Amino acid sequence: MDAFRFQSAEDNVAVKYAPNLANMLLPINFCPLDSKSLRFDSLHTDKFGKPNGNTPSYSITIDSTTGPISGPITVRAFFNGCKNVNHDNLGLWAFQQPLAFIEKGSKGSINYAVIVNNG
């Protein structure tokens, strides 16, 4: 299964990277990460093809956040339907929703660790 997966406060969320979802923000009905796990995965089963075959699966775990932000951490994915093997076609990112307006020039960070699974 080629998918984006994480644990929300209510349930396990898994969204397949299906052609009908190309060029959309995923999951469509987004929700924050479970505050106890703070981990999300990108799962890949492509074992064939050059140069992009054997794409590894990986997990990203949020370690800490800093700055004038608060609230739950939300993760999103975006992939495009491009067939050009020289183009990246998947993006994952995490953001923390502010409870109030953040002043221009404010800075913050989300620190994370990435673990790649080549199995």
C-alpha positions as CSV (number, residue, x, y, z in Angstrom):
1,M,0.0,0.0,0.0
2,D,1.4,3.4,-1.0
3,A,-0.1,5.6,1.7
4,F,0.1,8.4,4.2
5,R,-0.7,7.1,7.7
6,F,-1.0,8.5,11.3
7,Q,-2.8,8.2,14.5
8,S,-5.3,11.0,15.3
9,A,-7.0,11.5,18.7
10,E,-10.0,9.5,17.4
11,D,-8.7,6.9,15.0
12,N,-6.0,5.5,12.7
13,V,-5.9,7.5,9.5
14,A,-4.6,6.0,6.3
15,V,-4.9,7.7,2.9
16,K,-3.8,5.8,-0.2
17,Y,-1.8,7.7,-2.8
18,A,-4.5,6.9,-5.4
19,P,-4.7,8.6,-8.9
20,N,-8.0,10.2,-8.2
21,L,-6.5,12.0,-5.2
22,A,-3.6,13.5,-7.2
23,N,-3.1,17.3,-6.9
24,M,-5.2,17.5,-3.7
25,L,-4.2,18.2,0.0
26,L,-4.6,15.0,2.0
27,P,-6.3,13.8,4.0
28,I,-9.2,15.7,2.6
29,N,-10.9,15.9,6.0
30,F,-7.8,16.6,8.0
31,C,-7.3,16.3,11.8
32,P,-4.4,16.7,14.2
33,L,-1.9,14.0,15.2
34,D,-2.6,12.2,18.5
35,S,-0.7,14.2,21.1
36,K,0.7,11.0,22.6
37,S,2.3,9.6,19.4
38,L,3.3,12.6,17.3
39,R,4.3,10.3,14.5
40,F,3.3,9.9,10.8
41,D,4.4,7.5,8.1
42,S,4.8,7.4,4.4
43,L,4.4,3.9,3.1
44,H,5.8,2.8,-0.3
45,T,5.7,-0.6,-2.0
46,D,7.3,0.3,-5.3
47,K,10.1,-2.3,-5.7
48,F,10.6,-1.9,-9.5
49,G,11.5,0.7,-12.0
50,K,14.4,3.0,-12.5
51,P,15.5,5.5,-11.3
52,N,12.7,5.8,-8.7
53,G,12.1,2.1,-7.8
54,N,12.6,0.9,-4.3
55,T,11.3,4.1,-2.7
56,P,11.7,3.5,1.0
57,S,8.9,3.8,3.6
58,Y,9.7,6.2,6.4
59,S,8.3,7.5,9.7
60,I,8.6,11.0,11.0
61,T,8.3,11.7,14.8
62,I,7.9,15.2,16.1
63,D,10.3,15.9,19.0
64,S,9.5,19.4,20.0
65,T,8.1,22.8,18.9
66,T,9.3,26.3,19.7
67,G,8.0,29.8,19.1
68,P,4.7,31.8,19.6
69,I,2.5,28.9,18.5
70,S,0.3,26.5,20.3
71,G,-2.4,23.9,19.6
72,P,-2.3,20.5,18.0
73,I,0.1,19.5,15.3
74,T,-1.5,18.7,12.0
75,V,0.1,16.9,9.1
76,R,-0.8,17.0,5.4
77,A,0.4,15.3,2.2
78,F,0.3,16.4,-1.4
79,F,1.2,14.3,-4.4
80,N,0.9,15.0,-8.1
81,G,0.1,12.7,-10.9
82,C,3.3,13.5,-12.9
83,K,4.7,10.5,-14.6
84,N,8.2,12.1,-15.1
85,V,10.6,10.0,-13.0
86,N,12.9,13.0,-12.7
87,H,10.3,15.0,-10.7
88,D,9.5,14.6,-7.0
89,N,5.8,14.1,-6.7
90,L,5.2,13.8,-2.9
91,G,5.3,16.3,-0.2
92,L,4.6,15.9,3.5
93,W,4.6,18.6,6.1
94,A,3.6,19.3,9.7
95,F,2.3,22.6,11.1
96,Q,0.9,23.8,14.4
97,Q,-2.2,25.8,14.4
98,P,-1.9,29.2,16.2
99,L,-4.6,29.9,18.8
100,A,-4.3,33.6,18.0
101,F,-2.8,35.9,15.4
102,I,1.0,35.5,15.2
103,E,2.8,38.8,14.6
104,K,4.8,39.4,11.4
105,G,8.4,38.4,11.8
106,S,7.7,35.8,14.6
107,K,9.7,32.7,14.4
108,G,9.2,29.1,15.5
109,S,10.2,25.6,14.7
110,I,9.1,22.0,14.7
111,N,11.9,19.6,15.4
112,Y,11.6,16.0,14.1
113,A,13.4,12.7,13.4
114,V,13.1,10.7,10.3
115,I,13.5,6.9,10.3
116,V,13.8,5.1,6.9
117,N,12.6,1.5,6.5
118,N,14.2,-0.1,3.5
119,G,12.5,-3.4,4.2
